[in-house]
Amino acid sequence: MNQKSEVVLNKFNDAKAIVLKIGNSLKHKTNIIINKKNNDISDLVTNYDIEVQTEIMETLKQKYIDDSWLCEENVNEILSSDLWVLDPIDGTTNYISHHCDYAISLAYYHHGKPTFGIVYDVVKDELFHCIVGDGAYCNNIKLDELPFYKMNESILNGSLKSLLGFNEKHGLDLVKISKEIRGHRSLGCSSLAICHLAQNLEQLFISNHIKIWDYAAARLILEEVGGCIDIYYTLNTLDSNQTFIAATSKKLLDEFSKKCTEWN
């Protein structure tokens, strides 16, 4: 094993260990304190979002002091091209409201290149993970390469807010698209929704209010099994909302994006 590979593997193993540890403790937390971000009733943060983020960062910083961090809860420490991207609780509303379908999402970029991703479904105890180029796994079971699906064989995951946003900003005809897909679901946790594509449980995911920490890890897992994403860039700041399509194949993604009258 060369030195670079050894460094990456050590970071990967350390990251998995701390995510599992923190995730398992999160299941048993009580006394959730809820606050709204920017007075938005749908954008919530809890005391445990902050606690999980702090504990994961501080644990890994003890060994990897020179690395950079970009996290959902107001952390933007760009010190080097070795970057961790963390969403401490993706799906905070799910966590608050029905205590499932939320995840810890952690990605690592080595010298600026995507290197590994970890997404932990805390309640189901499913750890999705990959090192780029080595395949994707769920609880150490390798995920299969994704088959091709047509639109009429596909299930689309996207929130009501995103569907309306695609209609308004990108000309997606919701009535027409509802007749061209097999079904529609909304999970409320972007990282898990993308991982479910990697598992071939659904075939399309859309969002018009996604940020880099929501998808940084999950996209690597999806791409390892042949899936792909496309992002409509309107702003290039790291913490801005982005419009996003993920699909189980490039052909399916292209087929869906053509349904938008304005895309890229």
C-alpha positions as CSV (number, residue, x, y, z in Angstrom):
1,M,0.0,0.0,0.0
2,N,1.4,3.4,-1.0
3,Q,1.6,6.3,1.5
4,K,-1.4,8.1,-0.1
5,S,-3.6,5.0,0.1
6,E,-2.6,4.4,3.7
7,V,-3.5,7.9,4.7
8,V,-6.9,7.7,2.9
9,L,-7.7,4.3,4.4
10,N,-6.8,5.5,7.9
11,K,-9.1,8.5,7.6
12,F,-11.9,6.4,6.1
13,N,-11.7,3.9,9.0
14,D,-11.5,6.7,11.6
15,A,-14.5,8.4,10.0
16,K,-16.6,5.3,9.9
17,A,-15.9,4.6,13.6
18,I,-16.8,8.0,14.8
19,V,-20.0,8.2,12.7
20,L,-21.2,4.8,14.0
21,K,-20.4,5.8,17.6
22,I,-22.1,9.2,17.4
23,G,-25.1,7.7,15.4
24,N,-25.7,5.0,18.0
25,S,-25.7,7.5,20.8
26,L,-28.0,9.8,18.9
27,K,-30.8,7.2,18.9
28,H,-31.1,7.5,22.6
29,K,-31.1,11.3,22.9
30,T,-34.0,13.1,24.6
31,N,-34.9,16.7,25.4
32,I,-34.6,18.0,21.8
33,I,-34.3,21.7,21.6
34,I,-35.6,23.1,18.3
35,N,-34.8,26.4,16.6
36,K,-35.7,27.9,13.2
37,K,-33.1,29.1,10.8
38,N,-33.8,32.5,9.4
39,N,-37.3,32.3,10.9
40,D,-38.2,29.5,8.4
41,I,-40.6,26.9,9.7
42,S,-39.3,24.3,7.4
43,D,-35.6,24.9,8.0
44,L,-34.9,23.6,11.5
45,V,-31.9,23.0,13.7
46,T,-31.7,21.2,17.0
47,N,-29.2,21.1,19.9
48,Y,-28.1,17.7,18.6
49,D,-27.3,19.0,15.1
50,I,-24.7,21.2,16.8
51,E,-23.6,18.5,19.3
52,V,-23.0,15.8,16.6
53,Q,-21.2,18.2,14.3
54,T,-18.9,19.4,17.1
55,E,-18.1,15.9,18.4
56,I,-17.3,14.5,14.9
57,M,-15.1,17.5,14.0
58,E,-13.2,17.6,17.3
59,T,-12.5,13.8,17.2
60,L,-11.1,13.8,13.7
61,K,-9.3,17.1,14.1
62,Q,-7.2,15.6,16.9
63,K,-5.5,13.4,14.3
64,Y,-5.9,15.5,11.1
65,I,-5.2,18.9,12.4
66,D,-4.4,20.5,9.0
67,D,-7.6,19.4,7.2
68,S,-10.4,21.7,6.2
69,W,-14.0,21.5,7.2
70,L,-17.3,22.5,5.6
71,C,-20.4,21.8,7.7
72,E,-24.0,22.7,7.7
73,E,-24.1,24.4,11.0
74,N,-22.0,27.5,10.2
75,V,-18.5,26.0,9.8
76,N,-16.4,27.0,6.8
77,E,-12.8,26.4,7.7
78,I,-10.9,26.1,4.4
79,L,-7.3,25.6,5.4
80,S,-6.1,23.1,2.8
81,S,-7.3,21.0,-0.2
82,D,-8.0,18.1,2.2
83,L,-11.6,18.8,2.9
84,W,-14.3,17.1,5.1
85,V,-17.9,17.9,4.2
86,L,-20.4,17.1,7.0
87,D,-24.1,17.2,7.5
88,P,-24.5,16.1,11.2
89,I,-28.2,15.3,10.9
90,D,-29.6,15.3,7.4
91,G,-33.3,15.1,7.7
92,T,-33.7,17.2,10.8
93,T,-37.5,17.5,10.4
94,N,-37.7,13.7,10.2
95,Y,-35.6,13.4,13.3
96,I,-37.8,15.8,15.2
97,S,-41.2,14.7,13.9
98,H,-41.1,10.9,13.7
99,H,-37.6,9.9,14.8
100,C,-36.5,8.0,11.6
101,D,-35.3,8.6,8.1
102,Y,-32.4,10.8,9.1
103,A,-28.7,10.3,8.5
104,I,-25.2,11.5,9.3
105,S,-23.4,12.3,6.1
106,L,-19.7,12.8,5.8
107,A,-17.5,13.1,2.7
108,Y,-13.8,13.5,2.3
109,Y,-11.9,15.2,-0.6
110,H,-8.1,14.4,-0.8
111,H,-6.1,17.1,-2.5
112,G,-9.4,18.5,-3.8
113,K,-10.5,15.2,-5.4
114,P,-13.6,13.2,-4.1
115,T,-12.2,10.3,-2.2
116,F,-14.8,8.7,0.1
117,G,-18.3,9.0,1.3
118,I,-20.2,7.8,4.4
119,V,-24.0,8.0,5.0
120,Y,-25.4,6.4,8.1
121,D,-29.1,5.7,8.4
122,V,-29.1,5.9,12.2
123,V,-32.4,4.2,13.0
124,K,-32.1,1.4,10.4
125,D,-28.4,0.9,11.3
126,E,-27.5,1.0,7.6
127,L,-24.0,2.4,6.8
128,F,-23.6,3.3,3.2
129,H,-20.0,3.9,2.2
130,C,-17.5,3.9,-0.6
131,I,-13.9,4.7,-1.4
132,V,-13.9,6.1,-5.0
133,G,-12.9,3.4,-7.4
134,D,-13.6,0.5,-5.0
135,G,-17.4,0.1,-5.3
136,A,-20.2,1.1,-2.9
137,Y,-21.4,-0.8,0.1
138,C,-24.2,-1.0,2.6
139,N,-23.1,-2.6,5.9
140,N,-20.0,-4.1,4.1
141,I,-22.2,-5.8,1.5
142,K,-21.3,-4.6,-2.0
143,L,-24.0,-2.9,-4.0
144,D,-24.7,-4.1,-7.5
145,E,-24.2,-2.1,-10.6
146,L,-27.4,-0.4,-11.4
147,P,-29.6,-1.6,-14.4
148,F,-31.2,0.7,-16.9
149,Y,-34.7,1.9,-16.3
150,K,-37.0,3.9,-18.6
151,M,-39.1,6.8,-17.3
152,N,-42.2,4.7,-17.2
153,E,-40.4,2.1,-15.0
154,S,-39.0,4.7,-12.6
155,I,-40.0,6.0,-9.2
156,L,-39.3,9.7,-8.6
157,N,-38.4,11.0,-5.1
158,G,-38.9,14.7,-4.5
159,S,-40.6,17.0,-2.0
160,L,-43.7,19.0,-2.8
161,K,-41.5,22.1,-2.5
162,S,-39.0,20.7,-5.1
163,L,-41.7,19.6,-7.5
164,L,-43.3,23.1,-7.4
165,G,-39.8,24.6,-7.8
166,F,-39.1,22.5,-10.9
167,N,-42.4,23.5,-12.3
168,E,-41.9,27.2,-11.7
169,K,-38.2,27.6,-12.5
170,H,-37.5,24.8,-15.0
171,G,-40.9,24.3,-16.8
172,L,-41.5,20.8,-15.6
173,D,-45.1,19.9,-16.4
174,L,-46.2,18.1,-13.2
175,V,-49.4,16.7,-14.7
176,K,-47.6,15.3,-17.7
177,I,-44.7,13.9,-15.7
178,S,-47.1,12.2,-13.3
179,K,-48.4,10.2,-16.2
180,E,-44.9,9.3,-17.5
181,I,-43.4,7.8,-14.3
182,R,-44.3,4.7,-12.3
183,G,-44.8,6.6,-9.0
184,H,-43.7,9.4,-6.7
185,R,-42.3,9.3,-3.1
186,S,-40.8,11.9,-0.8
187,L,-38.4,10.8,1.9
188,G,-37.3,14.2,3.4
189,C,-33.6,13.2,3.7
190,S,-31.5,14.0,0.6
191,S,-28.5,11.8,1.4
192,L,-30.7,8.7,2.1
193,A,-32.8,9.3,-1.0
194,I,-29.7,9.3,-3.1
195,C,-28.4,6.2,-1.4
196,H,-31.8,4.5,-2.1
197,L,-31.1,5.1,-5.7
198,A,-27.8,3.4,-5.3
199,Q,-29.8,0.4,-3.8
200,N,-32.1,0.5,-6.8
201,L,-35.1,1.2,-4.6
202,E,-36.0,4.3,-6.6
203,Q,-34.6,5.6,-9.8
204,L,-34.8,9.5,-9.8
205,F,-34.3,12.1,-7.1
206,I,-34.8,15.9,-7.5
207,S,-34.4,18.9,-5.2
208,N,-34.3,22.6,-5.8
209,H,-33.0,23.5,-2.4
210,I,-30.1,21.1,-1.8
211,K,-26.7,22.1,-0.5
212,I,-23.3,20.5,-0.9
213,W,-23.3,18.8,2.5
214,D,-26.6,17.2,1.7
215,Y,-25.2,15.3,-1.3
216,A,-21.4,15.3,-1.1
217,A,-21.1,11.8,0.4
218,A,-24.2,10.2,-1.2
219,R,-23.3,11.2,-4.8
220,L,-20.0,9.3,-4.5
221,I,-21.9,6.2,-3.4
222,L,-24.4,6.5,-6.3
223,E,-21.7,7.1,-8.9
224,E,-19.8,4.0,-7.7
225,V,-22.7,1.8,-9.0
226,G,-23.3,3.7,-12.3
227,G,-25.7,6.4,-11.2
228,C,-25.1,10.1,-11.9
229,I,-26.2,13.6,-11.0
230,D,-26.6,17.0,-12.6
231,I,-26.7,20.4,-10.9
232,Y,-28.2,23.6,-12.3
233,Y,-25.8,26.2,-11.1
234,T,-27.3,29.6,-10.5
235,L,-24.9,30.6,-7.7
236,N,-21.5,29.2,-7.0
237,T,-21.1,29.8,-3.3
238,L,-20.7,26.6,-1.3
239,D,-23.6,27.4,1.0
240,S,-26.2,28.4,-1.6
241,N,-29.2,26.3,-2.6
242,Q,-28.7,24.3,-5.7
243,T,-31.2,22.6,-8.1
244,F,-30.2,18.9,-8.4
245,I,-31.2,15.8,-10.3
246,A,-29.9,12.3,-9.5
247,A,-30.7,9.2,-11.5
248,T,-29.6,5.6,-11.7
249,S,-28.2,6.1,-15.2
250,K,-27.0,9.0,-17.4
251,K,-29.6,8.0,-20.0
252,L,-32.5,8.2,-17.5
253,L,-31.1,11.5,-16.2
254,D,-31.0,13.0,-19.7
255,E,-34.5,11.7,-20.4
256,F,-35.8,13.5,-17.3
257,S,-33.9,16.7,-17.8
258,K,-35.4,17.0,-21.3
259,K,-38.8,17.3,-19.6
260,C,-37.5,20.6,-18.2
261,T,-37.9,23.4,-20.7
262,E,-35.1,25.3,-19.0
263,W,-32.1,23.3,-17.8
264,N,-28.5,24.3,-18.0
